Every structure is written in structure tokens, then in C-alpha cells.
Amino acid sequence: MIRKLVEQDRTLTMSFVSAKPAENLFIIGDIEGYGFHSDIQTLWGDFSESGELRAVLLKYDQNFILYAPATFDHEGVASVINQDSNFTYLSGIEEMVNKITPYIKREPKKPRVMYYAKCETADHLPEIPADMLIEKAVPEDAGAIIAQMKAIPEFAEGNYSVEHKRSSLEKGFGHAYFIKEDDVIVSSASSTAENSQSAMIVGVGTLESHQNRGLASYCMSKLCRELLAEGKMLCLFYDNPAAGSIYKRIGFVDIGKWSMWTY
């Protein structure tokens, strides 16, 4: 049986998704941030005949996210999505999303699959040299961080917003650390989509003229140590195997692939 989830389902739902805080980073964060009675999001649960919750489908704005770790009603969940003509994105762990996509009536314009990795320990993070000055970003640093990101070729085409970055830093939904040289940010690492249990690592990069010195690794080490000390599980996306090998050396392990389908 599939039905909308309401506030009275909070404990049950949070227990279900909290079993995998990295896989459910977005769902946990959206429930904590917007709850079950919001104009911007809706949640559905799929229940077995015995009343056990076995799948959660969340729609935030125009994005559907699915979490269903075992048996669930594939066609029923797909029918909820098919009733919405305005959705633009469908995302989730690849093996879960693949179970419902044959029943989605619309064809994706841009299906994308990325590796998904998590980190639960600081044991393999690089030590930071004592003379290395790494600064913690404040909201006023948002513009400089975005400018640095746009100056890195692999990030240049990204859809970055100074306003969103500033808001994230103000509200504590994300953190950032950076290294400056000659009063210019040359390397940085950020987190986003933070919730009480997990955080997404993003924007790890260094200007080309300052690469091969380990600067991004130091920024990332500082950021990850802070978040792990807060009891948060870390996760990140990557689609470049070379980048993946670097992340694995510092303690990240693959937990699957993440589908992000654009309609």
C-alpha cells in the first residue's frame, strides 16, 4: 500500500532512512528542513501487507528521490511519479531507480550515473602542515569561493550561485575551508546538504597554477575532520576514476552509483 506520509510518520520514516545516512543524505536533510507539511515537498511511503515501511519517495520542488533497499511496489511507486507532469528530475541509488524506470512513461532527456562514496573515519586523511594557514569561510567569502571555482576548468561550466553559497554558509547547511595566496583564494573544499547525520563534500579544487602541492587535500582534510568530529557521515559524487582513486586513498569507499535522470 502506498500513501502520503504525515507528521505522525516522522519517527518511523526517520528510523527507516537513518539506517543508511549517506545514501539518504537528501531525504534526511529535507525532512529535517521542511517536514511533512510543506508547499515545496511531499513524501510517500510504500508499506507491506504487514504494515512495514519498505520504500520512501520524496518530491522536493521538481525532484523525486527514491529509497527502497529491498522488495517494494515498483509499479505503484512509478504510478505516483507518472501522475505528476511537472517533475524534472529523478534520482537515487542506481539499483533502486532502475527498478521503477521501466514503468515511468516519460523518457529521460539526460540520464546520468555517478559513483557514490562515503567516509566514516579520519584515519586516512592527510596531516596538515603546521605552517599551512587554512581559513574557515564566512558568508562574506561566498563570492571569492565561487570565483575560484569558476576559474578551474573542470568546474567552469557548473551552475554556481553566490547567493546560494552565502545562504548555505549563513544557515549552516554547508561549510567551506580555503587557502589564500597573495590575497586570492587558490584552493578550497566545501560541504553542502548538511543534516544532523551526514554531509556532502563538494567543490574540492585548486587553481591550475597552484596544483600538485596537495592544497586541496589539506582543505578537504580540515573540512572532513570537522564534520566527522560532529558525528556526521561524509559522502560525495564523482565520475572521474582518477579523482575516485584520490578519494579512496583518504578514506572514502564506494557505496554504489547514484542515478540522476533529467526529464
C-alpha positions as MATLAB code, in Angstrom:
seq = 'MIRKLVEQDRTLTMSFVSAKPAENLFIIGDIEGYGFHSDIQTLWGDFSESGELRAVLLKYDQNFILYAPATFDHEGVASVINQDSNFTYLSGIEEMVNKITPYIKREPKKPRVMYYAKCETADHLPEIPADMLIEKAVPEDAGAIIAQMKAIPEFAEGNYSVEHKRSSLEKGFGHAYFIKEDDVIVSSASSTAENSQSAMIVGVGTLESHQNRGLASYCMSKLCRELLAEGKMLCLFYDNPAAGSIYKRIGFVDIGKWSMWTY';
ca = [
       0.000    0.000    0.000;
       1.291    3.439   -0.937;
       0.117    6.543    0.900;
       1.341   10.035    1.703;
       3.440   10.294    4.827;
       2.423   12.781    7.503;
       3.958   14.239   10.641;
       2.763   11.267   12.691;
       5.040    9.102   10.497;
       8.197   11.087   11.348;
       9.710    8.624   13.836;
       9.037    5.627   11.598;
      10.340    7.360    8.482;
      13.467    8.765   10.104;
      14.295    5.369   11.602;
      13.923    3.793    8.158;
      16.150    6.247    6.271;
      18.647    6.776    9.111;
      19.823    3.182    8.752;
      21.777    4.492    5.733;
      22.602    8.156    6.429;
      24.939    8.565    3.436;
      22.508    7.041    0.942;
      19.710    9.177    2.396;
      21.563   12.459    2.836;
      18.999   14.410    0.824;
      15.895   12.753    2.267;
      17.070   13.218    5.862;
      18.015   16.837    5.227;
      14.718   17.644    3.521;
      12.657   16.073    6.310;
      14.636   17.964    8.953;
      14.388   21.194    6.986;
      10.821   21.099    5.668;
       8.931   18.353    7.490;
       5.822   16.635    6.182;
       3.532   19.624    5.677;
       5.296   21.921    3.229;
       4.297   23.519   -0.044;
       7.666   22.577   -1.543;
       7.799   18.863   -0.723;
       5.689   15.721   -0.347;
       6.589   12.238    0.893;
       5.013    8.872    0.167;
       5.614    5.533    1.865;
       5.141    2.050    0.454;
       4.001   -0.408    3.131;
       3.936   -4.191    3.084;
       0.783   -6.138    3.900;
       2.007   -6.403    7.493;
       2.392   -2.602    7.701;
       6.178   -2.456    7.424;
       7.606    0.598    5.678;
       9.692   -0.619    2.739;
      10.142    2.420    0.450;
      10.148    6.196    0.713;
       9.554    8.507   -2.236;
      10.198   12.202   -1.688;
       9.402   15.032   -4.039;
      11.234   18.264   -3.301;
      10.280   21.017   -5.744;
      10.617   19.217   -9.115;
      12.910   16.405   -7.972;
      11.801   12.902   -6.963;
      14.183   10.865   -4.774;
      13.629    7.175   -4.067;
      14.931    4.967   -1.281;
      13.856    1.318   -1.320;
      16.521   -1.114   -0.071;
      14.541   -4.334   -0.550;
      11.258   -5.545   -2.049;
       8.699   -2.840   -2.828;
       5.855   -1.986   -5.217;
       7.795   -0.898   -8.327;
       4.752   -0.101  -10.449;
       2.931    1.615   -7.607;
       5.817    3.983   -6.900;
       6.183    4.702  -10.617;
       2.472    5.489  -10.856;
       2.866    8.224   -8.227;
       5.578    9.805  -10.357;
       3.566    9.376  -13.567;
       0.695   11.370  -12.051;
       2.982   14.406  -11.809;
       3.500   16.092  -15.166;
       5.814   18.781  -13.788;
       8.685   16.774  -12.348;
      12.110   17.393  -13.872;
      14.472   15.074  -12.012;
      14.508   11.529  -10.662;
      17.427   10.433   -8.502;
      18.576    7.777   -6.073;
      20.841    4.748   -5.755;
      21.086    3.285   -9.267;
      19.831   -0.220   -8.464;
      16.741    1.219   -6.769;
      15.945    3.723   -9.513;
      16.390    1.052  -12.186;
      13.514   -0.927  -10.660;
      10.969    1.813  -11.407;
      12.285    3.423  -14.595;
      10.721    0.764  -16.879;
       7.334    1.959  -15.617;
       7.980    5.713  -15.973;
       6.025    6.907  -19.011;
       8.399    9.741  -19.906;
      11.822    9.221  -21.450;
      14.737   10.986  -19.747;
      16.467   13.709  -21.718;
      19.745   13.297  -19.890;
      20.294   10.178  -17.780;
      23.462   10.475  -15.696;
      25.089    7.981  -13.341;
      27.899    8.869  -10.922;
      29.904    6.941   -8.372;
      28.798    7.486   -4.782;
      31.269    7.155   -1.905;
      31.244    7.664    1.857;
      33.762    8.222    4.639;
      33.303    7.419    8.330;
      36.827    7.864    9.689;
      39.590   10.458    9.744;
      42.285    7.771    9.951;
      43.452    8.203    6.363;
      43.034   11.962    5.977;
      46.339   13.748    5.271;
      48.056   15.563    8.129;
      48.075   19.325    7.705;
      51.495   21.032    7.922;
      51.820   23.230   10.996;
      52.702   26.273    8.881;
      49.763   25.833    6.486;
      47.111   28.528    7.011;
      43.674   27.168    6.153;
      40.809   29.577    6.737;
      37.190   28.747    7.512;
      34.791   30.544    5.193;
      32.226   33.061    6.405;
      29.255   34.268    4.310;
      31.275   37.238    3.026;
      33.693   34.786    1.341;
      30.976   33.319   -0.915;
      31.797   35.450   -3.960;
      35.529   34.731   -3.811;
      34.948   30.980   -3.444;
      32.602   30.903   -6.440;
      35.094   32.947   -8.496;
      37.837   30.445   -7.633;
      35.624   27.512   -8.623;
      34.729   29.084  -11.969;
      38.444   29.571  -12.703;
      39.026   25.801  -12.549;
      38.338   24.215  -15.988;
      36.519   21.100  -14.723;
      34.163   23.270  -12.664;
      33.831   26.196  -15.063;
      30.507   25.096  -16.563;
      28.846   24.416  -13.216;
      25.703   26.241  -12.158;
      27.064   28.128   -9.152;
      25.234   30.828   -7.232;
      26.922   33.315   -4.922;
      23.592   33.902   -3.184;
      23.069   30.179   -2.562;
      26.637   29.804   -1.267;
      26.232   32.759    1.062;
      22.909   31.454    2.346;
      24.353   27.980    2.908;
      27.214   29.399    4.971;
      24.867   31.675    6.924;
      22.378   28.946    7.810;
      24.913   26.200    8.486;
      23.736   23.949    5.645;
      27.309   23.901    4.389;
      30.860   24.788    5.396;
      33.997   25.648    3.449;
      37.721   25.929    4.035;
      40.194   27.676    1.748;
      43.818   28.636    1.252;
      44.783   32.124    0.094;
      47.959   33.311   -1.564;
      48.524   36.999   -2.368;
      45.011   37.621   -1.021;
      43.442   35.319   -3.652;
      41.712   32.017   -2.880;
      43.731   29.367   -4.708;
      42.240   26.193   -3.202;
      39.058   25.241   -1.359;
      36.743   22.442   -0.280;
      33.107   22.748    0.720;
      30.217   20.774    2.128;
      26.560   21.069    1.245;
      23.198   19.491    2.043;
      24.279   19.007    5.649;
      21.875   17.408    8.081;
      22.212   16.033   11.613;
      23.704   12.757   10.372;
      25.566   13.342    7.125;
      27.097   15.885    4.745;
      28.027   16.056    1.071;
      31.594   17.081    0.120;
      31.708   19.294   -2.992;
      33.883   21.789   -4.805;
      37.274   20.311   -3.949;
      39.718   22.066   -6.250;
      42.801   24.201   -6.792;
      43.704   26.783   -9.423;
      45.854   25.230  -12.149;
      48.810   27.478  -11.333;
      48.883   26.117   -7.759;
      48.224   22.427   -8.322;
      50.391   19.419   -7.379;
      51.107   20.819   -3.904;
      48.392   18.963   -2.012;
      46.477   22.150   -1.211;
      43.012   20.756   -1.992;
      43.767   17.663    0.084;
      44.651   19.882    3.046;
      41.428   21.889    2.662;
      39.439   18.692    2.396;
      41.211   17.178    5.396;
      40.362   20.205    7.539;
      36.718   20.161    6.430;
      36.265   16.411    6.824;
      37.850   16.344   10.270;
      35.434   18.999   11.496;
      32.371   17.224   10.121;
      33.439   13.795   11.372;
      34.021   15.300   14.824;
      30.384   16.420   14.712;
      29.360   12.794   14.175;
      28.408   13.229   10.521;
      28.985   10.626    7.837;
      30.586   12.122    4.730;
      29.665   11.363    1.150;
      30.489   12.605   -2.325;
      29.810   12.011   -6.006;
      32.495   11.506   -8.618;
      32.576   10.368  -12.231;
      36.324   10.576  -12.828;
      38.178    7.357  -11.853;
      41.361    9.357  -11.218;
      39.518   11.510   -8.691;
      37.990    8.376   -7.216;
      41.420    6.886   -6.543;
      42.410   10.030   -4.637;
      39.262    9.935   -2.509;
      39.807    6.264   -1.713;
      43.345    6.953   -0.508;
      41.982    9.349    2.121;
      39.295    7.027    3.445;
      36.291    7.145    1.117;
      34.746    3.857    0.000;
      32.282    3.290   -2.826;
      28.722    2.516   -1.743;
      27.189    2.245   -5.186;
      26.224    4.509   -8.049;
      23.818    7.437   -7.991;
      21.363    7.933  -10.837;
      20.371   11.494  -11.687;
      17.899   11.490  -14.552;
      16.767   14.756  -16.125;
      13.358   14.839  -17.847;
];
